[in-house]
Amino acid sequence: MEAYLQDFLNMLLRWLHVIAAIAWIGESIYFVMLDNSLRPPKAAEDQRKGIFGELWAVHGGGFYHNQKYATSPDKLPDDLHWSFWKAYTTWLSGFALFITLYLANPEFYLIDPSADWAWAASMSGWQANVVALLFLLAGWVVYNELCKRLSPNMERDGLLSVAVAVMMVLVAYLSTQIFAGRAAFLLTGAVMATAMSANVFFWIIPGQRRMVKAMKAGAAPDPLDGKRGKQRSVHNTYFTLPVVLLMLSNHYSFMYSHEHAWLIMTLFIFAGALIRQFFVLMHAGSIKPAYPAAGAVLILLNVWIAAPSVSNAPAAGEDAASAPANEGASLERIHEIIDARCVQCHAQAPEHPAFTAAPSGMAFDTGEQIVNQIAQIKQVVASGYMPLGNITQMTDEEREEIAAWEKEK
């Protein structure tokens, strides 16, 4: 019952995280669209009042008239809409999930015993937790310093964008060298998500509060607050699609179990940013199909990179009919290996206390279940990603037997 309640609470926490993320990202995308879709006001009275731009829209059976002021309105209302709790809730719920799953089971989820860097492969559980937390903190500190030092007055944002892109390549590479594949993708996404939430907490909202305070006092607000808030909001915009993909990546082992996982991750990050740029420009009235086309090229490149190699194919010139149909171990042998190394977790009733049901719905209790899911099994086992942390001590020979097994014709 205790394990069931923990699993149920985990589900509720994940639901909260998704709801908050949808609300935050949806509102962010809406305001970027609104900002880029504004047109100069036509009415002379609106121009006199300092209205910078306006947008008429229809939705849900009604008409909306949005206006943006470049200066302080004649009277600033007390019931301003503020956008911050969605951002904070998304980050806090996501971090809580990270604690309950990854930090609570670091040997299982964080540590890669086959890592090329010896110190990363030999980390203890508490060391892996500390390194993961420092990784998140360092990501924010480096990103924030880049913003402050390269474009403090928002005059060199182009150079800053290049620097942030290089930083994300390094983050992707380092994460895959230090942590297990799934954790590496998650932590890279978490670095961007932390930067997004921290931008709101440390820069955007404080700057907006100072602007509102100055306006209510009849003083002119500091223009840098508005420019800095805009800068950080733009970064958040381009982080959005990559973060969503990286948070979903743990369902797709072909991404995080590949030997070039850092490259796959990097290409997806840039593809997401390029696709987002298309929509940003579209809302500003400029259609640039080259951006999504370039994003699609990067995705297709990933299709090629991540594609599994063809095993047990007939050699050149060999008659396919004469090639052995089922070299290697029998299904009984494969079932024996999986029973010894995998079903502690991947069973209808898992023995491992971390699970109340088979992870990802993949149960290997019977030979039929194994045969039906053999492609996924071979991929994650041959890559060394499963068993997680090799906690059941699967041998290289056993991995080779599983990788070489073919269904009988």
C-alpha positions as CSV (number, residue, x, y, z in Angstrom):
1,M,0.0,0.0,0.0
2,E,2.9,2.4,0.8
3,A,4.4,1.9,-2.7
4,Y,1.0,2.4,-4.3
5,L,0.4,5.7,-2.4
6,Q,3.9,6.9,-3.4
7,D,3.2,6.0,-7.0
8,F,-0.1,7.8,-6.9
9,L,1.4,10.9,-5.4
10,N,4.1,10.8,-8.0
11,M,1.4,10.7,-10.7
12,L,-0.4,13.8,-9.1
13,L,2.9,15.7,-8.9
14,R,3.7,14.9,-12.6
15,W,0.2,16.0,-13.5
16,L,0.7,19.3,-11.7
17,H,4.0,19.8,-13.5
18,V,2.4,19.2,-16.9
19,I,-0.5,21.5,-16.2
20,A,1.7,24.3,-14.9
21,A,4.1,23.9,-17.9
22,I,1.2,24.0,-20.4
23,A,-0.1,27.2,-18.7
24,W,3.3,28.9,-18.6
25,I,4.4,28.0,-22.0
26,G,1.0,28.7,-23.5
27,E,0.9,32.1,-22.0
28,S,4.5,32.8,-23.0
29,I,3.8,31.8,-26.6
30,Y,0.6,33.9,-26.6
31,F,2.4,37.1,-25.4
32,V,5.2,36.6,-27.9
33,M,2.6,36.3,-30.7
34,L,0.8,39.3,-29.3
35,D,3.9,41.4,-29.1
36,N,5.0,40.5,-32.7
37,S,1.5,41.0,-34.1
38,L,0.9,44.6,-32.9
39,R,0.1,47.2,-35.5
40,P,0.4,51.0,-35.0
41,P,-2.8,52.5,-33.6
42,K,-5.0,54.2,-36.1
43,A,-7.0,56.5,-33.8
44,A,-5.4,59.8,-33.1
45,E,-6.6,59.6,-29.5
46,D,-4.8,56.3,-29.0
47,Q,-1.6,57.8,-30.4
48,R,-1.9,60.7,-28.0
49,K,-2.3,58.4,-25.0
50,G,1.0,56.7,-25.9
51,I,-0.3,53.5,-27.3
52,F,2.6,51.7,-29.1
53,G,0.5,49.1,-30.9
54,E,-2.8,47.3,-31.0
55,L,-4.2,44.0,-32.2
56,W,-7.8,43.1,-32.9
57,A,-8.7,39.4,-32.6
58,V,-11.7,37.1,-32.6
59,H,-11.9,34.0,-30.4
60,G,-14.6,32.0,-28.7
61,G,-17.5,34.0,-30.2
62,G,-16.1,37.4,-29.1
63,F,-13.8,40.2,-30.3
64,Y,-10.7,41.4,-28.4
65,H,-8.8,44.6,-28.7
66,N,-5.3,44.4,-27.2
67,Q,-3.2,47.6,-26.8
68,K,0.4,48.0,-25.7
69,Y,1.6,51.3,-24.1
70,A,5.1,52.4,-24.8
71,T,4.9,54.8,-21.9
72,S,2.9,54.9,-18.7
73,P,-0.9,55.0,-19.2
74,D,-2.7,57.9,-17.7
75,K,-3.9,55.7,-14.9
76,L,-2.2,52.4,-14.1
77,P,-4.8,50.0,-12.6
78,D,-4.2,48.1,-9.4
79,D,-5.3,44.7,-10.8
80,L,-2.5,44.2,-13.2
81,H,-2.1,40.6,-14.5
82,W,1.3,39.2,-13.6
83,S,2.9,36.2,-15.2
84,F,5.1,34.4,-12.7
85,W,3.4,31.8,-10.6
86,K,3.0,29.4,-13.5
87,A,6.8,29.6,-14.1
88,Y,7.6,29.0,-10.4
89,T,5.1,26.1,-10.1
90,T,6.5,24.5,-13.2
91,W,10.1,24.6,-11.9
92,L,9.2,23.6,-8.3
93,S,7.1,20.7,-9.4
94,G,9.7,19.5,-11.9
95,F,12.4,19.7,-9.3
96,A,10.3,17.8,-6.8
97,L,9.9,15.1,-9.5
98,F,13.6,15.1,-10.0
99,I,14.2,14.6,-6.3
100,T,11.6,11.8,-5.9
101,L,12.9,9.8,-8.9
102,Y,16.5,10.6,-9.8
103,L,18.0,11.9,-6.5
104,A,16.1,9.2,-4.5
105,N,17.6,6.5,-6.8
106,P,20.9,7.9,-8.1
107,E,22.6,4.5,-8.5
108,F,19.6,3.5,-10.7
109,Y,19.1,6.7,-12.7
110,L,22.1,9.0,-12.5
111,I,25.2,6.9,-12.6
112,D,26.6,5.4,-15.8
113,P,29.0,2.6,-14.8
114,S,30.2,2.4,-18.4
115,A,31.1,6.2,-18.6
116,D,34.4,6.9,-20.3
117,W,35.3,9.2,-17.5
118,A,36.4,6.9,-14.7
119,W,35.4,9.3,-11.9
120,A,31.9,9.6,-13.3
121,A,31.6,5.8,-13.5
122,S,32.8,5.3,-10.0
123,M,30.6,7.9,-8.2
124,S,28.7,6.9,-5.2
125,G,25.0,7.8,-4.9
126,W,25.4,10.9,-2.8
127,Q,28.3,12.1,-5.0
128,A,26.1,11.7,-8.1
129,N,23.4,13.8,-6.4
130,V,25.8,16.6,-5.5
131,V,27.2,16.6,-9.0
132,A,23.7,16.8,-10.5
133,L,22.7,19.7,-8.3
134,L,26.0,21.5,-9.0
135,F,25.4,20.9,-12.8
136,L,22.1,22.7,-12.6
137,L,23.5,25.5,-10.5
138,A,26.5,26.0,-12.8
139,G,24.3,26.1,-15.9
140,W,22.4,29.0,-14.5
141,V,25.5,30.8,-13.2
142,V,27.3,30.5,-16.5
143,Y,24.3,31.5,-18.6
144,N,23.6,34.5,-16.3
145,E,27.2,35.7,-16.4
146,L,27.2,35.5,-20.2
147,C,24.1,37.7,-20.3
148,K,25.6,40.2,-17.9
149,R,29.0,40.4,-19.4
150,L,28.4,40.0,-23.1
151,S,25.3,42.2,-23.5
152,P,24.7,44.1,-20.3
153,N,22.9,46.9,-22.1
154,M,21.2,44.6,-24.7
155,E,23.5,46.0,-27.5
156,R,25.3,42.8,-28.4
157,D,22.4,40.3,-28.2
158,G,23.6,38.6,-31.4
159,L,26.9,37.8,-29.9
160,L,25.2,36.6,-26.7
161,S,22.9,34.3,-28.7
162,V,26.0,32.6,-30.3
163,A,27.6,32.3,-26.8
164,V,24.5,30.7,-25.4
165,A,24.3,28.3,-28.3
166,V,27.9,27.2,-27.7
167,M,27.1,26.8,-24.0
168,M,24.3,24.5,-24.8
169,V,26.5,22.3,-27.0
170,L,28.9,22.0,-24.1
171,V,26.1,21.3,-21.6
172,A,24.9,18.5,-23.9
173,Y,28.3,17.0,-24.3
174,L,29.3,17.2,-20.6
175,S,25.9,15.8,-19.4
176,T,26.3,12.7,-21.6
177,Q,29.9,12.1,-20.3
178,I,29.0,12.4,-16.6
179,F,25.5,11.0,-16.3
180,A,23.5,8.0,-17.5
181,G,21.8,8.7,-20.9
182,R,18.2,9.4,-19.7
183,A,19.5,11.6,-16.9
184,A,21.8,13.5,-19.3
185,F,18.9,14.5,-21.5
186,L,16.7,15.4,-18.5
187,L,19.5,17.5,-16.9
188,T,20.2,19.4,-20.1
189,G,16.6,20.3,-20.4
190,A,16.6,21.2,-16.7
191,V,19.5,23.6,-17.2
192,M,17.4,25.4,-19.8
193,A,14.2,25.2,-17.7
194,T,16.1,26.5,-14.6
195,A,17.4,29.4,-16.7
196,M,13.9,30.2,-17.9
197,S,12.4,30.2,-14.4
198,A,15.4,32.1,-12.9
199,N,15.0,34.7,-15.7
200,V,11.5,35.3,-14.5
201,F,12.4,35.3,-10.8
202,F,15.6,37.3,-10.8
203,W,15.2,39.6,-13.8
204,I,11.8,39.9,-15.5
205,I,9.5,40.3,-12.5
206,P,11.8,42.5,-10.4
207,G,12.3,44.7,-13.4
208,Q,8.6,44.9,-14.0
209,R,7.9,45.7,-10.3
210,R,10.4,48.6,-10.5
211,M,8.7,49.9,-13.6
212,V,5.3,49.8,-12.0
213,K,6.6,51.4,-8.9
214,A,8.1,54.3,-10.9
215,M,5.0,54.8,-12.9
216,K,2.7,54.9,-9.9
217,A,5.1,57.5,-8.4
218,G,4.9,59.6,-11.5
219,A,8.5,58.9,-12.4
220,A,10.0,57.6,-15.6
221,P,10.9,53.9,-15.4
222,D,14.4,52.8,-16.2
223,P,14.4,51.7,-19.8
224,L,17.0,49.0,-19.1
225,D,14.5,47.1,-17.0
226,G,12.2,46.8,-20.0
227,K,15.0,45.9,-22.4
228,R,16.5,43.4,-20.0
229,G,13.1,41.8,-19.4
230,K,12.6,41.6,-23.2
231,Q,16.1,40.0,-23.6
232,R,15.5,37.3,-21.1
233,S,11.9,36.6,-22.4
234,V,13.4,36.2,-25.9
235,H,15.8,33.6,-24.6
236,N,12.9,31.8,-22.8
237,T,11.0,31.7,-26.1
238,Y,13.8,29.8,-27.9
239,F,14.4,27.5,-25.0
240,T,10.7,26.4,-24.9
241,L,10.5,23.7,-27.7
242,P,13.9,22.1,-26.9
243,V,13.0,21.9,-23.2
244,V,9.6,20.2,-24.0
245,L,11.4,17.6,-26.2
246,L,14.1,16.9,-23.7
247,M,11.5,16.3,-20.9
248,L,9.8,13.8,-23.2
249,S,13.0,12.1,-24.3
250,N,13.1,9.5,-21.4
251,H,10.4,7.6,-23.3
252,Y,12.6,7.1,-26.4
253,S,15.8,5.1,-25.7
254,F,17.1,5.5,-29.2
255,M,17.9,9.2,-28.3
256,Y,19.7,8.8,-25.0
257,S,21.3,5.4,-25.4
258,H,23.2,6.2,-28.6
259,E,27.0,6.6,-28.5
260,H,26.6,10.1,-30.0
261,A,23.7,11.1,-27.7
262,W,25.2,14.6,-27.1
263,L,25.1,15.3,-30.9
264,I,21.6,14.0,-31.2
265,M,20.6,16.2,-28.3
266,T,22.3,19.2,-29.7
267,L,20.7,18.8,-33.1
268,F,17.2,18.6,-31.5
269,I,17.9,21.7,-29.5
270,F,18.8,23.7,-32.6
271,A,15.9,22.2,-34.6
272,G,13.5,23.3,-31.9
273,A,14.9,26.9,-31.8
274,L,14.8,27.1,-35.6
275,I,11.1,26.0,-35.7
276,R,10.3,28.5,-32.9
277,Q,11.9,31.2,-34.9
278,F,9.6,30.5,-37.8
279,F,6.5,31.2,-35.6
280,V,8.1,34.3,-34.1
281,L,8.7,35.8,-37.5
282,M,5.3,34.6,-38.8
283,H,3.5,36.5,-36.0
284,A,5.5,39.6,-37.1
285,G,4.1,39.2,-40.6
286,S,7.2,37.6,-42.2
287,I,7.0,34.0,-43.5
288,K,10.4,32.4,-43.7
289,P,10.0,28.7,-44.6
290,A,13.8,28.3,-44.5
291,Y,13.7,28.1,-40.7
292,P,11.4,25.1,-40.3
293,A,13.1,23.6,-43.4
294,A,16.5,23.8,-41.7
295,G,14.9,22.4,-38.5
296,A,13.6,19.5,-40.5
297,V,17.0,18.8,-42.0
298,L,18.5,18.6,-38.5
299,I,15.7,16.2,-37.4
300,L,16.3,14.0,-40.5
301,L,20.0,14.1,-39.7
302,N,19.1,12.7,-36.3
303,V,17.0,10.0,-38.0
304,W,20.1,8.9,-39.8
305,I,22.5,9.2,-36.8
306,A,20.2,7.3,-34.4
307,A,19.2,4.6,-36.9
308,P,20.2,1.1,-35.5
309,S,22.8,-0.8,-37.5
310,V,21.5,-3.8,-39.4
311,S,22.6,-6.9,-37.6
312,N,22.8,-10.5,-39.0
313,A,22.3,-9.3,-42.5
314,P,23.7,-11.5,-45.3
315,A,27.2,-10.5,-46.4
316,A,27.7,-9.0,-49.8
317,G,27.2,-11.7,-52.5
318,E,25.7,-14.2,-50.0
319,D,22.4,-15.7,-50.9
320,A,19.8,-14.5,-48.4
321,A,18.1,-17.8,-48.6
322,S,21.2,-19.6,-47.5
323,A,21.9,-17.4,-44.5
324,P,21.1,-18.9,-41.2
325,A,17.6,-17.8,-40.0
326,N,18.4,-17.9,-36.3
327,E,22.0,-17.9,-35.3
328,G,22.9,-17.8,-31.6
329,A,20.8,-18.3,-28.5
330,S,17.4,-19.8,-28.4
331,L,14.3,-18.0,-27.1
332,E,14.5,-20.2,-24.0
333,R,18.1,-18.8,-23.4
334,I,17.0,-15.2,-24.0
335,H,14.1,-15.7,-21.6
336,E,16.5,-17.1,-19.0
337,I,18.8,-14.0,-19.3
338,I,15.9,-11.6,-19.1
339,D,14.4,-13.5,-16.2
340,A,17.7,-13.2,-14.3
341,R,18.5,-9.6,-15.2
342,C,15.3,-7.7,-16.2
343,V,12.1,-9.0,-14.6
344,Q,12.9,-7.6,-11.1
345,C,11.5,-4.4,-12.6
346,H,9.9,-5.4,-15.9
347,A,7.2,-7.6,-14.7
348,Q,3.5,-7.3,-14.0
349,A,4.3,-7.4,-10.3
350,P,7.9,-6.0,-10.0
351,E,10.1,-7.1,-7.1
352,H,12.0,-3.8,-7.1
353,P,10.5,-1.4,-4.5
354,A,10.8,1.6,-6.8
355,F,8.0,0.2,-9.0
356,T,4.4,-0.9,-8.5
357,A,4.0,-1.8,-12.2
358,A,6.2,-2.6,-15.2
359,P,8.2,0.6,-16.2
360,S,6.8,2.1,-19.4
361,G,4.3,-0.8,-19.5
362,M,7.0,-3.2,-20.6
363,A,6.6,-6.6,-18.8
364,F,8.8,-9.6,-19.8
365,D,7.1,-12.4,-17.7
366,T,6.4,-14.6,-20.8
367,G,8.2,-15.6,-23.9
368,E,5.5,-14.0,-26.0
369,Q,5.9,-10.6,-24.3
370,I,9.7,-10.8,-24.9
371,V,9.2,-11.6,-28.6
372,N,6.7,-8.8,-29.1
373,Q,9.1,-6.3,-27.5
374,I,12.4,-7.7,-28.7
375,A,13.4,-4.7,-30.8
376,Q,13.2,-2.3,-27.9
377,I,15.0,-4.9,-25.6
378,K,17.8,-5.3,-28.1
379,Q,18.3,-1.6,-28.5
380,V,18.6,-0.6,-24.9
381,V,20.5,-3.8,-23.8
382,A,23.1,-3.7,-26.7
383,S,23.7,0.0,-26.0
384,G,24.4,-0.7,-22.3
385,Y,21.7,1.6,-21.1
386,M,19.7,-1.3,-19.6
387,P,19.6,-2.6,-16.9
388,L,19.8,0.9,-15.4
389,G,23.2,1.3,-13.8
390,N,23.7,-2.4,-14.6
391,I,22.3,-3.0,-11.2
392,T,21.6,-6.7,-12.0
393,Q,25.1,-7.2,-13.4
394,M,24.3,-8.3,-16.9
395,T,27.5,-9.5,-18.6
396,D,28.8,-8.5,-22.0
397,E,28.3,-12.0,-23.3
398,E,24.6,-11.9,-22.3
399,R,24.2,-8.5,-24.1
400,E,25.7,-10.0,-27.2
401,E,23.4,-13.0,-27.0
402,I,20.3,-10.7,-26.8
403,A,21.6,-8.4,-29.6
404,A,22.3,-11.3,-31.9
405,W,19.0,-13.1,-31.3
406,E,16.5,-13.1,-34.2
407,K,12.8,-14.3,-34.3
408,E,12.4,-17.7,-35.8
409,K,10.9,-17.6,-39.3
